[in-house]
Amino acid sequence: MNKFLLTTAVAAVLALTACKGTNEKRGDEHLEKGQYRNAINSYLNAKKAGSVSDEFYDNFATALIRAAETEAKKNVNSDMISGYFEKVNQIKDSIKNEEVIKDYARTVATIGKSQAIPEGTDFATMVNGFAAIDSAMSAAKRVGAEAEIKAIRLEAEKAVVAANLSEAVGEEDPVVSEYMILKLAEVAPENADVKAALNKSRKGTRGYFLIFGENIGEKPSGRIDKWGYVMAMPTIKMSATGLSGELQVWASTGNNTEWDANKLKLVSTDGQEVLAKAGSGWCEAEVVVGKKGQERVEKKQQKNKGKGKLLNEFQCSASISFTFAKGFVPDYIEYKDEYGIGRKFLGQ
């Protein structure tokens, strides 16, 4: 080799090495030996010093990823794992090597799957596992590596459904059964078996109040919220251009409100909406009954025309009808006011 070129190459290597401080060099040594926690500590010290090389963040992220992977082998639900991944998130915009991002996404997804699928896993842990996979998907999109993460998620979905769907479908109480199926639908929303089971369940529970859930929000989840309006249709008739029957609503908003069945809307599977036409109905009220001196308060049905006072933890009912064009496929009925929201999914 030309003496000048050799001297230049050596100088370049020395310049690259020179830009690494003692702590970063020590971190690299620990990383190479598989001493990941020591590597992390050295890299943190190097970062505090403020002068790092171009490859610093790639190596720092790799140490964090390997440390999370090592911890997961000991305890897949260790809180340390999320701590390592959070540090990667904090420096991800400084990572230059796309392979490191792919490695990060793959590791997060694999650990998430391991958290979600063991037999007996509680629902919250299962949801967190799938949330980790979805987080990995977001990182993978940055480097065009979504296919591998999608495959990992699909594996996790199939395993969870295979382990839990038969029990959910076999549950004798139809309300409990639907709740169990809905939980599976939250983590495997596109699974064909879950969709079929949920549709069948909803057709069978049209006449039931499905009272479950914990919190109410502006955007209701598939699991009906008990802190709002819960609906049932004891009678229902459907045709190609209409739906009619009796709709009952039970309120648990913590507030008394004005019920107006004409505000009910029917929403199709593709998001079209039509408003209800209300007929006769009733609302429950507390009335005083009994002879003078023997008065007592009882809950009675007060007839109305689809409008009345809906008291908290009381019911109202109305005969309703919806008219729509052919091709409109009913999905759910919704009622919403300033105090709450409720949806009654009908099944197709």
Phi and psi in degrees as a GROMACS rama.xvg file:
@    title "Ramachandran Plot"
@    xaxis  label "Phi"
@    yaxis  label "Psi"
@TYPE xy
-53.5358  132.948  ASN-2
-57.7259  -37.7705  LYS-3
-66.6787  -43.1279  PHE-4
-65.4122  -40.0454  LEU-5
-62.4118  -44.626  LEU-6
-61.9076  -40.2265  THR-7
-64.842  -42.6399  THR-8
-63.6254  -44.5469  ALA-9
-62.2399  -41.0692  VAL-10
-62.1583  -38.3279  ALA-11
-65.3296  -42.8423  ALA-12
-63.6125  -44.2349  VAL-13
-62.7666  -36.0848  LEU-14
-66.341  -40.4555  ALA-15
-64.7072  -43.6056  LEU-16
-66.7226  -37.5152  THR-17
-64.205  -27.2799  ALA-18
-80.541  -0.795768  CYS-19
-98.8679  127.122  LYS-20
-79.7232  176.601  GLY-21
-60.1429  -43.4183  THR-22
-65.8561  -39.6052  ASN-23
-67.4812  -42.0273  GLU-24
-59.8756  -43.0543  LYS-25
-63.7816  -38.3409  ARG-26
-62.1476  -41.905  GLY-27
-61.2667  -39.5685  ASP-28
-65.3196  -44.5473  GLU-29
-63.0896  -40.1017  HIS-30
-62.4648  -43.6324  LEU-31
-64.1673  -30.7446  GLU-32
-87.7512  -3.47912  LYS-33
80.4786  17.4099  GLY-34
-95.2103  75.327  GLN-35
-69.5161  -39.897  TYR-36
-67.3317  -37.8026  ARG-37
-64.828  -39.6582  ASN-38
-61.4138  -43.2907  ALA-39
-60.933  -45.8365  ILE-40
-61.112  -41.1923  ASN-41
-66.6574  -40.9133  SER-42
-66.4731  -37.4263  TYR-43
-62.3822  -41.1071  LEU-44
-65.5568  -37.8103  ASN-45
-64.7404  -40.1663  ALA-46
-64.7406  -38.1958  LYS-47
-63.3712  -34.7268  LYS-48
-67.5856  -25.923  ALA-49
93.6033  -9.58455  GLY-50
-120.785  113.589  SER-51
-134.456  162.657  VAL-52
-82.1644  174.348  SER-53
-65.8327  -28.2305  ASP-54
-95.0311  4.60007  GLU-55
-56.0353  -51.1085  PHE-56
-68.9981  -30.6343  TYR-57
-62.9611  -46.7843  ASP-58
-71.0234  -39.1361  ASN-59
-61.6327  -45.9314  PHE-60
-63.2117  -40.5132  ALA-61
-62.0721  -41.3896  THR-62
-61.8072  -41.3448  ALA-63
-65.5407  -42.2023  LEU-64
-63.539  -46.2025  ILE-65
-67.6314  -33.9468  ARG-66
-65.5329  -40.9472  ALA-67
-64.1628  -42.284  ALA-68
-63.1485  -42.7569  GLU-69
-64.3725  -42.6499  THR-70
-64.9775  -37.0081  GLU-71
-64.6246  -30.3778  ALA-72
-67.1446  -27.1078  LYS-73
-87.5187  -42.6327  LYS-74
-155.355  103.037  ASN-75
-65.0551  -18.4362  VAL-76
-104.95  17.7863  ASN-77
-62.9321  137.979  SER-78
-66.576  -21.5323  ASP-79
-63.5694  -29.6845  MET-80
-61.7332  -50.1652  ILE-81
-63.7125  -30.4474  SER-82
-65.0082  -42.63  GLY-83
-63.6559  -45.6433  TYR-84
-66.5696  -34.0036  PHE-85
-63.0398  -38.716  GLU-86
-65.6295  -37.0325  LYS-87
-62.9562  -42.4341  VAL-88
-59.1043  -35.9843  ASN-89
-68.6626  -25.5871  GLN-90
-113.72  4.4208  ILE-91
-58.8356  -31.5809  LYS-92
-71.418  -14.4897  ASP-93
-97.7419  -4.37644  SER-94
-75.6481  127.277  ILE-95
-97.7856  -31.7209  LYS-96
-85.781  116.828  ASN-97
-61.7527  -29.6166  GLU-98
-63.9158  -29.781  GLU-99
-69.1051  -40.2494  VAL-100
-63.9602  -42.5563  ILE-101
-62.3688  -42.3927  LYS-102
-61.4593  -42.9279  ASP-103
-61.3416  -49.9569  TYR-104
-61.0924  -44.5755  ALA-105
-61.868  -42.4619  ARG-106
-69.4075  -43.8557  THR-107
-60.2973  -45.3788  VAL-108
-65.5548  -41.9546  ALA-109
-64.9011  -42.244  THR-110
-67.9725  -39.5165  ILE-111
-59.2076  -42.1367  GLY-112
-62.7947  -41.4934  LYS-113
-65.2986  -28.5007  SER-114
-76.5195  -32.5192  GLN-115
-84.7068  -31.68  ALA-116
-99.9109  -11.6654  ILE-117
-59.1351  143.339  PRO-118
-60.9151  134.381  GLU-119
88.8054  1.46789  GLY-120
-62.7841  131.625  THR-121
-71.5328  158.984  ASP-122
-62.4499  -40.4676  PHE-123
-61.7579  -42.3058  ALA-124
-65.7344  -39.2884  THR-125
-61.1729  -45.6083  MET-126
-61.8676  -42.24  VAL-127
-63.0245  -37.2937  ASN-128
-62.3692  -44.6811  GLY-129
-70.2061  -31.9277  PHE-130
-63.1099  -36.8856  ALA-131
-64.3525  -42.313  ALA-132
-62.0566  -41.618  ILE-133
-66.0725  -34.4472  ASP-134
-64.7326  -40.5742  SER-135
-62.4699  -37.022  ALA-136
-61.3348  -39.9957  MET-137
-62.4426  -41.6835  SER-138
-68.3243  -38.5783  ALA-139
-65.0016  -33.4265  ALA-140
-61.3587  -28.7789  LYS-141
-62.3904  -30.2196  ARG-142
-120.547  18.1765  VAL-143
66.1271  35.7733  GLY-144
-115.654  30.5179  ALA-145
-65.2305  -32.0841  GLU-146
-58.1501  -43.6639  ALA-147
-65.2812  -39.5721  GLU-148
-71.9581  -37.4649  ILE-149
-60.186  -39.526  LYS-150
-64.8354  -39.3587  ALA-151
-66.2441  -40.8392  ILE-152
-65.16  -41.6415  ARG-153
-62.0713  -40.3984  LEU-154
-60.4692  -44.2598  GLU-155
-64.4915  -43.4499  ALA-156
-60.0142  -47.9335  GLU-157
-60.9346  -40.7158  LYS-158
-66.7473  -43.11  ALA-159
-66.2755  -44.2973  VAL-160
-64.5213  -44.496  VAL-161
-60.2217  -34.3028  ALA-162
-82.6943  -20.329  ALA-163
-125.136  -22.0455  ASN-164
-66.2502  -41.5559  LEU-165
-61.7963  -38.6719  SER-166
-65.2785  -41.6884  GLU-167
-63.6379  -45.5217  ALA-168
-68.4806  -32.5054  VAL-169
-82.1706  -7.90585  GLY-170
-60.8383  129.99  GLU-171
-70.3968  -38.0336  GLU-172
-75.3976  116.558  ASP-173
-63.8253  -30.5838  PRO-174
-70.5489  -45.513  VAL-175
-63.7923  -40.6098  VAL-176
-59.5233  -46.6845  SER-177
-64.7487  -38.5812  GLU-178
-60.1278  -43.7101  TYR-179
-64.8441  -39.2095  MET-180
-67.8112  -39.2361  ILE-181
-63.2207  -34.8657  LEU-182
-64.3427  -39.6817  LYS-183
-65.736  -36.0149  LEU-184
-66.4235  -25.292  ALA-185
-69.7756  -32.9357  GLU-186
-99.6793  -21.1108  VAL-187
-132.508  63.2013  ALA-188
-64.4816  -24.625  PRO-189
-101.964  4.4795  GLU-190
-68.2905  125.893  ASN-191
-63.3731  -38.676  ALA-192
-67.6057  -39.4375  ASP-193
-66.4528  -43.5101  VAL-194
-59.4309  -44.2712  LYS-195
-65.3287  -41.6996  ALA-196
-66.6323  -40.4371  ALA-197
-68.0492  -41.3797  LEU-198
-61.4788  -44.3939  ASN-199
-63.5369  -41.1498  LYS-200
-63.603  -44.3178  SER-201
-64.4462  -35.5382  ARG-202
-64.649  -35.7707  LYS-203
-79.4347  -18.5023  GLY-204
-109.349  20.5929  THR-205
-58.2459  -33.4775  ARG-206
-91.2025  5.53774  GLY-207
-103.974  145.558  TYR-208
-79.8836  122.436  PHE-209
-99.6123  93.5806  LEU-210
-102.531  96.6447  ILE-211
-160.183  165.601  PHE-212
119.338  177.699  GLY-213
-132.58  -43.9582  GLU-214
-124.008  151.771  ASN-215
-107.286  138.692  ILE-216
-139.071  168.904  GLY-217
-61.9278  -34.7013  GLU-218
-106.812  102.369  LYS-219
-69.8011  146.252  PRO-220
-87.6115  176.014  SER-221
-64.8079  -27.3043  GLY-222
-81.3379  118.281  ARG-223
-59.7174  141.153  ILE-224
-96.5028  125.256  ASP-225
-76.9403  -15.713  LYS-226
-92.4437  50.886  TRP-227
-163.293  -128.848  GLY-228
-114.669  124.166  TYR-229
-111.568  130.404  VAL-230
-120.842  154.967  MET-231
-143.091  151.572  ALA-232
-122.933  91.4202  MET-233
-58.5572  -33.1087  PRO-234
-129.737  140.738  THR-235
-152.782  139.736  ILE-236
-133.414  128.838  LYS-237
-125.895  142.356  MET-238
-135.306  -175.622  SER-239
-67.8735  -21.1505  ALA-240
-130.071  13.7157  THR-241
-166.123  162.942  GLY-242
-142.418  134.784  LEU-243
-148.145  164.648  SER-244
152.86  -169.107  GLY-245
-97.726  129.486  GLU-246
-115.333  129.54  LEU-247
-111.979  143.397  GLN-248
-129.145  137.826  VAL-249
-118.844  131.862  TRP-250
-105.318  136.568  ALA-251
-143.351  55.6425  SER-252
-95.4577  -12.7635  THR-253
85.193  5.14076  GLY-254
-136.502  150.935  ASN-255
-88.7651  140.754  ASN-256
-144.286  173.041  THR-257
-93.8145  120.523  GLU-258
-88.6363  131.015  TRP-259
-139.084  103.17  ASP-260
-64.321  -18.9489  ALA-261
-68.4073  -13.6772  ASN-262
-86.7993  -6.66566  LYS-263
-64.1636  140.548  LEU-264
-128.835  143.92  LYS-265
-101.316  127.35  LEU-266
-113.175  134.523  VAL-267
-85.5794  170.51  SER-268
-64.5469  -19.4075  THR-269
-107.914  16.6946  ASP-270
91.8858  3.08379  GLY-271
-72.5671  153.764  GLN-272
-132.777  143.071  GLU-273
-136.988  145.974  VAL-274
-89.4668  155.379  LEU-275
-81.6749  155.762  ALA-276
-113.672  118.942  LYS-277
-95.4828  144.412  ALA-278
-112.73  -140.971  GLY-279
-71.6022  159.136  SER-280
-169.816  -164.467  GLY-281
-156.93  159.098  TRP-282
-132.811  144.036  CYS-283
-75.9958  145.757  GLU-284
-147.962  157.473  ALA-285
-89.7525  123.687  GLU-286
-127.836  151.564  VAL-287
-89.1133  127.243  VAL-288
-129.25  164.984  VAL-289
104.514  162.206  GLY-290
-69.3713  160.405  LYS-291
-57.1717  130.977  LYS-292
88.8995  -12.7184  GLY-293
-126.795  26.9614  GLN-294
-64.8972  147.646  GLU-295
-148.401  158.065  ARG-296
-100.214  128.06  VAL-297
-127.35  157.076  GLU-298
-88.7455  122.021  LYS-299
-127.784  154.553  LYS-300
-89.3951  123.44  GLN-301
-104.92  118.892  GLN-302
-67.2595  147.719  LYS-303
-155.891  -171.327  ASN-304
-112.465  47.6339  LYS-305
83.5201  7.15869  GLY-306
-135  140.977  LYS-307
177.395  -176.613  GLY-308
-84.8917  118.486  LYS-309
-101.8  107.918  LEU-310
-86.157  152.251  LEU-311
-58.9392  129.162  ASN-312
65.4509  25.8658  GLU-313
-118.629  173.912  PHE-314
-119.899  154.455  GLN-315
-131.146  159.039  CYS-316
-141.722  152.043  SER-317
-154.981  146.776  ALA-318
-81.0521  125.419  SER-319
-129.915  159.074  ILE-320
-147.189  147.833  SER-321
-127.454  140.642  PHE-322
-120.473  135.919  THR-323
-149.897  168.708  PHE-324
-79.5877  158.041  ALA-325
-59.6507  142.625  LYS-326
97.2903  -14.1553  GLY-327
-75.9827  119.319  PHE-328
-108.172  106.843  VAL-329
-59.6576  134.546  PRO-330
-112.343  -56.5059  ASP-331
-152.823  158.812  TYR-332
-104.363  135.972  ILE-333
-124.542  141.508  GLU-334
-129.95  133.59  TYR-335
-147.342  138.004  LYS-336
-145.143  -166.296  ASP-337
-67.9832  -15.6826  GLU-338
-100.807  -19.8103  TYR-339
-178.988  -178.302  GLY-340
-146.711  148.974  ILE-341
-147.523  149.518  GLY-342
-133.802  137.745  ARG-343
-114.787  106.384  LYS-344
-80.7947  137.86  PHE-345
-103.451  -24.6293  LEU-346
75.9548  155.188  GLY-347
